[in-house]
Amino acid sequence: MSTIVTVKIYVNDETEGKEFLKNVFEEAKRIEHIMEPLKGDGELQRINSSSADTWWKMSPELKTVIDRSVLFYEKSGGAFDPTIASVEWLWDFDKGGKLPSQTEIDEALKTIG
């Protein structure tokens, strides 16, 4: 998820602690797979790469994120727009960044809102 994770636990049993940490990072990996918008075969990536008329059965985690995103979109009068990613991706920050052309920006802006 392009972030640093720190987990601190206090346990009496080292074996239980190691198992707990293993489970924590397995869960983080599972959620990351669901929420990955671009790479691999994650749920959000499949939705993003499909046509607008495709129906999907969503995991509870992704449904919660989308529902909350819509709520904040509505509460902010559109200032928070979860569909802006197609424009943000043009800058390709994950690979050091690039300046997109105005044409690329104009085309991507047609897909948001």
C-alpha positions in Angstrom: 0.0 0.0 0.0 3.0 2.2 -0.5 3.4 2.8 3.2 5.6 1.8 6.2 4.0 -0.4 8.8 5.2 -0.7 12.4 3.6 -3.2 14.7 4.5 -3.4 18.4 3.2 -6.2 20.5 3.8 -7.3 24.0 3.5 -11.0 24.7 4.4 -13.5 27.3 5.0 -16.3 24.8 7.4 -15.6 21.9 5.9 -18.3 19.7 2.5 -16.8 20.1 3.9 -13.4 19.3 5.6 -14.6 16.1 2.4 -16.3 15.0 0.4 -13.1 15.7 2.9 -11.0 13.7 2.7 -13.5 10.8 -1.1 -13.2 10.8 -1.0 -9.4 11.0 1.2 -9.2 7.9 -0.7 -11.8 6.0 -3.9 -9.8 6.6 -2.2 -6.6 5.4 -1.1 -8.4 2.3 -4.6 -9.7 1.7 -6.1 -6.2 2.1 -3.4 -4.7 -0.2 -4.3 -7.3 -2.9 -8.0 -6.3 -2.7 -7.2 -2.5 -2.8 -4.4 -2.5 -5.4 -5.7 -0.2 -8.2 -3.2 -0.9 -10.9 -1.0 -4.0 -10.6 -1.7 -7.7 -10.6 -5.1 -9.2 -10.4 -6.5 -7.6 -7.3 -10.2 -6.8 -6.9 -9.9 -3.0 -7.4 -7.6 -3.5 -10.3 -10.1 -5.8 -12.0 -12.9 -3.3 -11.5 -10.7 -0.4 -12.7 -9.8 -2.2 -15.9 -13.4 -3.3 -16.7 -16.1 -1.5 -18.6 -18.5 0.7 -16.7 -21.4 -1.6 -17.4 -19.7 -4.6 -15.7 -21.3 -5.7 -12.4 -19.0 -7.0 -9.6 -19.6 -8.8 -6.3 -17.3 -6.9 -4.0 -15.6 -8.0 -0.9 -16.9 -6.4 2.3 -13.6 -4.5 2.7 -13.8 -2.9 -0.7 -17.5 -2.2 -0.4 -16.8 -0.4 2.9 -14.0 1.7 1.3 -16.2 2.7 -1.7 -19.3 3.4 0.5 -17.2 5.7 2.8 -15.6 7.4 -0.3 -19.1 8.2 -1.7 -20.1 9.5 1.7 -17.1 11.9 1.9 -17.6 12.9 -1.7 -21.2 13.9 -0.9 -20.3 15.6 2.4 -17.6 17.6 0.8 -19.7 18.7 -2.2 -17.3 16.8 -4.5 -14.1 18.3 -3.1 -13.1 14.8 -2.1 -13.3 12.8 -5.4 -12.3 9.1 -5.2 -12.3 9.0 -9.0 -9.3 11.4 -9.4 -6.8 8.5 -9.5 -6.8 8.3 -13.3 -5.6 11.9 -13.4 -3.1 11.4 -10.5 -1.6 8.4 -12.2 -0.5 10.5 -15.2 2.3 11.9 -13.1 3.6 8.4 -12.4 5.0 9.3 -9.0 5.8 5.6 -8.2 8.4 5.7 -10.9 10.0 9.0 -10.2 7.4 11.2 -11.8 6.8 12.8 -15.2 4.9 15.8 -16.5 1.9 14.7 -18.5 0.7 16.6 -21.6 -2.4 18.8 -21.4 -4.0 16.4 -23.9 -3.4 13.5 -21.5 -4.8 15.5 -18.6 -7.9 16.6 -20.6 -8.6 13.0 -21.6 -8.2 11.7 -18.0 -10.4 14.4 -16.7 -13.3 13.0 -18.7 -13.2 9.8 -16.6 -13.6 11.5 -13.2 -16.5 12.7 -11.2 
